Amino acid sequence: MIHITIDGREYDAEANQSVLEVLKANGIRIPTLCYHPALKPSGSCKLCAVEVPGRASGRKIAMLSCILKVKDGMEIRTTGELVERARTRAFKNLLQMAPQAETIVALAKSFGIAVGSPPDGCIRCRLCIRVCKEIVGPGALKMEQRNGQNFVVPIENLCIGCGTCANICPTRVIKVEDLENVRTISIRDQVIGRHPLERCEGCGRLFATPKFLEHIHRRTVAHADVKTHHRYCPTCAKLFSDRIKSVSDRSRR
């Protein structure tokens, strides 16, 4: 039996045990992904770093607890700046290989390690921002910096629910979902706009939001052919174009 110190407390350990085995046996939590008790430790994930004195200099260094064997009188720390730097580097390296791995992000968060925002599919091309402002008109999106990184975010209450941003998005990170009579437009887990849907007077299909229809009316009110109001979807508008024009002509007499 040998004696070691972990975070200022003394513990007994068996000769030839790894530091990680002792930590686990005593309920001391430490991050690890590549360790399994049935297999020989490999140190692949590099998450289980601890602080120990260097053999020659005695200077504090970070070493992987899964491959580090305990020695009598060893002093070990599982927290601190040195450990945090090693863990942060390891987490970021893992996320470069598996950027969408929610397990790694959640594990890092549980140990208070800031690994930055996970990739969200957005390439920051600004097409959505530009088309909403320059072509459609509302200007419902903007670029905002969060934790040193740019994000496309909505400007509250400006979305009209047209879905043009989703149509132009090259990576399809902007989503449009029509559920029952409500259209929701979102990017990542953030809602850009949520709107009720109007029914087409011709076929009865839910096809557009009231804000979008009102926006189109304001943009085209000076055009003679659209002074008569109607609620036709694009398909029915084409089918009934002669009827719409006839009603519009009568209304101008």
C-alpha positions as CSV (number, residue, x, y, z in Angstrom):
1,M,0.0,0.0,0.0
2,I,1.3,3.5,-0.9
3,H,0.1,6.9,0.1
4,I,-0.6,9.8,-2.3
5,T,-2.2,13.3,-2.0
6,I,-5.0,14.4,-4.2
7,D,-6.2,18.0,-4.0
8,G,-4.7,18.3,-0.5
9,R,-6.2,15.1,0.9
10,E,-4.4,11.9,1.5
11,Y,-5.5,8.6,-0.1
12,D,-4.3,5.0,-0.1
13,A,-3.5,3.3,-3.4
14,E,-2.2,0.0,-4.7
15,A,1.1,-0.2,-6.4
16,N,0.9,-0.2,-10.2
17,Q,-2.4,1.6,-10.2
18,S,-2.9,4.5,-12.6
19,V,-3.8,7.9,-11.1
20,L,-7.1,7.7,-13.0
21,E,-8.0,4.4,-11.4
22,V,-7.4,5.9,-8.0
23,L,-9.4,8.9,-8.8
24,K,-12.3,6.8,-10.0
25,A,-12.1,4.5,-7.0
26,N,-12.4,7.5,-4.7
27,G,-15.3,9.1,-6.6
28,I,-13.1,12.0,-7.8
29,R,-14.6,13.2,-11.1
30,I,-12.4,13.8,-14.1
31,P,-13.2,14.0,-17.8
32,T,-12.3,11.1,-20.0
33,L,-13.6,9.6,-23.3
34,C,-11.1,7.0,-24.4
35,Y,-10.7,5.1,-21.2
36,H,-12.2,1.7,-20.5
37,P,-11.2,-0.6,-17.7
38,A,-11.1,-3.7,-20.0
39,L,-8.6,-2.1,-22.3
40,K,-5.0,-0.9,-21.9
41,P,-5.0,3.0,-21.6
42,S,-4.0,4.8,-24.7
43,G,-4.2,8.5,-23.7
44,S,-5.9,9.3,-27.0
45,C,-8.5,11.8,-25.9
46,K,-6.0,13.7,-23.6
47,L,-8.8,14.9,-21.3
48,C,-7.7,13.3,-18.1
49,A,-4.8,15.6,-17.4
50,V,-3.7,16.3,-13.8
51,E,-1.0,18.4,-12.3
52,V,2.0,16.7,-10.8
53,P,5.6,17.7,-10.0
54,G,8.1,16.9,-12.8
55,R,10.5,14.1,-12.1
56,A,13.7,16.0,-12.6
57,S,12.9,19.7,-12.0
58,G,10.0,19.3,-9.6
59,R,8.2,22.0,-11.6
60,K,4.5,21.5,-11.9
61,I,3.5,19.8,-15.2
62,A,0.3,18.3,-16.7
63,M,0.2,14.6,-17.3
64,L,-2.5,12.2,-18.4
65,S,-3.8,10.4,-15.4
66,C,-4.8,7.2,-17.4
67,I,-1.2,6.4,-18.2
68,L,0.5,7.9,-15.1
69,K,1.3,5.3,-12.4
70,V,1.0,6.3,-8.7
71,K,4.1,6.6,-6.6
72,D,4.4,6.8,-2.8
73,G,4.2,10.4,-1.7
74,M,2.9,11.7,-5.1
75,E,1.1,15.0,-5.0
76,I,-1.7,15.4,-7.5
77,R,-4.0,18.2,-8.4
78,T,-7.1,17.7,-10.5
79,T,-7.9,21.4,-10.9
80,G,-6.1,24.7,-11.4
81,E,-4.8,26.8,-14.3
82,L,-2.4,24.2,-15.7
83,V,-5.1,21.5,-15.7
84,E,-7.7,23.8,-17.2
85,R,-5.3,24.8,-20.1
86,A,-4.6,21.1,-20.9
87,R,-8.3,20.2,-20.8
88,T,-9.3,23.2,-22.9
89,R,-6.7,22.3,-25.5
90,A,-7.8,18.6,-25.5
91,F,-11.5,19.5,-25.9
92,K,-10.9,21.9,-28.7
93,N,-8.8,19.3,-30.5
94,L,-11.5,16.7,-30.2
95,L,-14.1,19.2,-31.5
96,Q,-12.0,19.9,-34.6
97,M,-12.4,16.2,-35.4
98,A,-16.0,15.9,-34.3
99,P,-17.5,19.4,-34.5
100,Q,-21.1,18.2,-34.1
101,A,-20.4,15.9,-31.1
102,E,-22.9,17.0,-28.4
103,T,-21.3,14.6,-25.9
104,I,-18.0,16.5,-26.1
105,V,-19.6,19.9,-25.8
106,A,-21.7,18.8,-22.8
107,L,-18.8,17.2,-21.1
108,A,-16.7,20.3,-21.5
109,K,-19.5,22.4,-20.1
110,S,-19.9,20.2,-17.1
111,F,-16.3,20.8,-16.2
112,G,-16.5,24.6,-16.8
113,I,-14.3,24.5,-19.9
114,A,-15.2,27.1,-22.5
115,V,-14.7,25.6,-25.9
116,G,-16.4,28.3,-27.9
117,S,-19.7,28.0,-29.8
118,P,-20.2,24.8,-31.7
119,P,-20.4,25.0,-35.5
120,D,-23.9,25.9,-36.6
121,G,-23.8,25.4,-40.3
122,C,-23.7,29.1,-41.0
123,I,-20.8,30.3,-43.2
124,R,-21.4,34.0,-42.6
125,C,-22.0,34.8,-46.3
126,R,-24.6,37.5,-45.3
127,L,-26.8,36.5,-48.3
128,C,-29.8,36.2,-45.9
129,I,-29.1,39.7,-44.4
130,R,-28.7,41.3,-47.8
131,V,-31.7,39.8,-49.5
132,C,-34.0,40.6,-46.6
133,K,-32.8,44.3,-46.6
134,E,-32.0,45.0,-50.3
135,I,-34.6,42.9,-52.1
136,V,-37.5,42.1,-49.8
137,G,-37.2,45.2,-47.7
138,P,-37.9,44.5,-44.0
139,G,-34.2,44.1,-42.9
140,A,-35.1,41.6,-40.3
141,L,-31.6,40.1,-39.9
142,K,-28.3,41.4,-38.8
143,M,-24.8,40.3,-37.9
144,E,-24.0,40.4,-34.2
145,Q,-20.8,39.5,-32.4
146,R,-21.1,37.0,-29.5
147,N,-18.0,35.8,-27.5
148,G,-15.8,37.0,-30.3
149,Q,-17.7,35.3,-33.1
150,N,-20.2,36.7,-35.6
151,F,-23.7,35.3,-35.7
152,V,-26.7,36.0,-37.9
153,V,-29.5,37.0,-35.6
154,P,-33.1,38.4,-36.0
155,I,-34.2,41.9,-35.3
156,E,-37.3,41.6,-33.2
157,N,-40.7,42.0,-34.9
158,L,-39.3,42.8,-38.4
159,C,-39.7,39.4,-40.0
160,I,-42.7,39.1,-42.4
161,G,-42.5,35.4,-42.8
162,C,-41.7,35.2,-46.5
163,G,-39.0,32.6,-46.2
164,T,-36.7,34.2,-48.7
165,C,-33.8,34.0,-46.3
166,A,-34.2,30.2,-46.0
167,N,-34.5,29.9,-49.8
168,I,-31.3,31.8,-50.5
169,C,-29.2,30.2,-47.6
170,P,-26.5,28.0,-49.3
171,T,-26.1,25.7,-46.3
172,R,-29.8,25.5,-45.4
173,V,-29.2,26.4,-41.8
174,I,-32.2,28.7,-41.9
175,K,-35.4,26.6,-41.6
176,V,-39.0,27.3,-42.5
177,E,-41.6,25.1,-40.8
178,D,-45.3,25.3,-41.5
179,L,-47.2,23.5,-38.8
180,E,-51.0,23.6,-38.9
181,N,-51.7,27.3,-39.5
182,V,-48.4,28.7,-38.1
183,R,-45.1,29.4,-40.0
184,T,-41.9,29.4,-37.9
185,I,-38.6,30.7,-39.4
186,S,-35.5,30.0,-37.4
187,I,-31.7,29.9,-37.5
188,R,-30.0,27.4,-35.2
189,D,-32.2,27.4,-32.1
190,Q,-33.3,31.0,-32.4
191,V,-36.7,32.0,-33.9
192,I,-36.5,34.7,-36.6
193,G,-40.3,35.0,-36.9
194,R,-43.5,33.1,-36.1
195,H,-46.6,33.9,-38.0
196,P,-50.2,32.7,-38.7
197,L,-50.9,31.7,-42.3
198,E,-53.6,32.9,-44.6
199,R,-55.8,30.6,-46.7
200,C,-56.0,31.0,-50.5
201,E,-59.5,32.2,-51.5
202,G,-59.3,29.9,-54.5
203,C,-58.0,26.5,-53.4
204,G,-58.1,26.9,-49.6
205,R,-54.4,26.2,-49.1
206,L,-52.4,27.9,-46.4
207,F,-49.9,29.9,-48.3
208,A,-48.7,33.2,-46.9
209,T,-48.5,35.3,-43.7
210,P,-50.6,38.4,-43.1
211,K,-47.4,40.5,-42.7
212,F,-46.1,39.3,-46.0
213,L,-49.3,40.0,-47.9
214,E,-49.6,43.5,-46.3
215,H,-45.9,44.1,-47.2
216,I,-46.6,43.2,-50.8
217,H,-49.7,45.4,-50.9
218,R,-47.7,48.4,-49.6
219,R,-44.9,47.8,-52.1
220,T,-47.3,47.5,-55.1
221,V,-50.2,49.7,-54.2
222,A,-49.3,52.2,-57.0
223,H,-49.7,49.5,-59.6
224,A,-53.1,49.6,-61.3
225,D,-53.6,45.9,-61.6
226,V,-53.3,45.2,-57.9
227,K,-55.6,47.8,-56.5
228,T,-58.3,45.2,-56.0
229,H,-57.5,43.1,-53.0
230,H,-57.5,39.3,-53.1
231,R,-56.0,36.4,-51.2
232,Y,-54.9,34.0,-54.0
233,C,-51.9,31.8,-53.7
234,P,-49.4,32.1,-56.7
235,T,-50.9,29.1,-58.5
236,C,-54.5,30.4,-58.2
237,A,-53.4,33.9,-59.1
238,K,-52.2,32.6,-62.4
239,L,-55.3,30.5,-63.0
240,F,-57.6,33.4,-62.1
241,S,-55.5,36.2,-63.7
242,D,-58.2,37.1,-66.2
243,R,-60.9,37.2,-63.5
244,I,-58.7,39.4,-61.2
245,K,-58.0,41.7,-64.1
246,S,-61.7,41.9,-65.0
247,V,-62.6,42.8,-61.4
248,S,-59.8,45.3,-61.2
249,D,-61.0,47.0,-64.5
250,R,-64.6,47.3,-63.2
251,S,-63.4,48.8,-59.9
252,R,-61.6,51.6,-61.8
253,R,-64.7,52.7,-63.8
